[in-house]
Amino acid sequence: MVLLELFVGLDLGTTGVKGVLVDARGSLIAVHGERLSLSTPKPAWAEQNPNEWWSATLKVLKALSNRSREIGGRIRALATSGQMHSLVAVDGEGRVLRDAILWCDQRTYLECEEATDLLGGEKQVLRSVGNPILPGFTLPKLLWLRKNEPELYKKIHKIMLPKDFINYMLTGNIATDHSDASGTTMYDVLKMRWNEELLRTLKIPIDILPDILPSDGVVGKVKQELAEELDLQDVFVVAGGADNACAALGVGVTEPGDVMVSLGTSGTVVAPTDVGSYDPKGRVHFFAHTVPNMRYHMGVMLTATYSLEWFKERFLQEGYDKINECVAKVPIGSNGIIFLPYLNGERTPHRDPHARGVIFGLSSFHSKWDVVRAIFEGVTFGIKDSFEILKELGVNTKNVRIAGGGSKSKVWNQMLADALGVEIQKPLVDEGASYGAAILACSGYSKLDVRKISKDWFKLRETTRPTPENRGAYDSVYTRFKQLYHVLRDMFREGQA
């Protein structure tokens, strides 16, 4: 009897571990998730215990392995995606030295400034690694450890990104991939290797960094004792990739001209490029893709659908169907209300941790639905900010695909199509980074080109086309949206002094 060949994609996120089980044609067989907790030992700090990641991963793998056995399948390979930038440190025995410092941790502002100065200023940093040094990235976390926990720092044998820790626990081998390495600010995105000059200047030994594999490169096989426990005998563990790069791969965003809009708690815009360079103003990130020799620009807004969730939790009793119905009845421009979606600061385009949310233009005339419509529009304009920068950089944005929880809203999809002036494609399978990781697992096992698998697996659910007569109205409101931030920028900073 011929066994059905199956592949597993894991996504280690901030709030949970999700796994998908797919066949060689990309058909979804099973999905399983486990929740994770987050520790905030001090204001603006964020940490997690990597061993909790591992416990959750074992549960996910056990569930998917059981499902594989039920349908007479055989898992051939698995790959892991993970939250970018977060720092895991282990000693010479492979033991975790402390809780991981996460991507959303904001404790390292001083280390960012100090490292930038030592490296010759931000322009030189951009030339060296393609991105400014920001608190979310891995490098300043490592410098913080050296300064604040020196005895622990001396014990570091290797540092890893979250998904690499899972791969290590599965195989006993330590490695990363180019997409995750590029989010550390220790990696030269143009030359696609660790930046040894930067490491020497900052006195960081290169041997604590993992070797870099292609995203579909094989790290090893599942260790024998685990293989027996999980029924994963002779299963290849493929390197995998950073979460946003894997999410883009999962919706077929692999070539210049392709764009992924991820409308989730945060919002991202991912645009692959094979000839471009970094943004000289550092407004959008410049990272390596999971596709060989491909890079991508990425704009990030910190509170996308979370803006709506925040307002709904406090002021609305209606469900999302009713919300969408009522928002659709409010005219473009929300009867004069503008919402700035900067509840927790903003990255693209402002790089301003002091920015805050604003509901502007309220009068006794307005209803709550005018405010909710303004929230939808404010998030849409936050996404448009990234598109405007990509246009300035000469990046082609003709083929736009949307993912994330916000994409379930037809109103939001239409708003984006009208404001951006592009067709918005929604994929049939929207399982985020875990689906992209499954593509890498299939490529690593089969040796088929990762682009081909991605294109073959992508299926279109629906397309939202722009309404040309709405474009001018959105452009007018967008101009006011941009002006409002600049009018308030200094007041944001003064208010938190």
Disulfide bonds with the S-S distance in Angstrom:
none
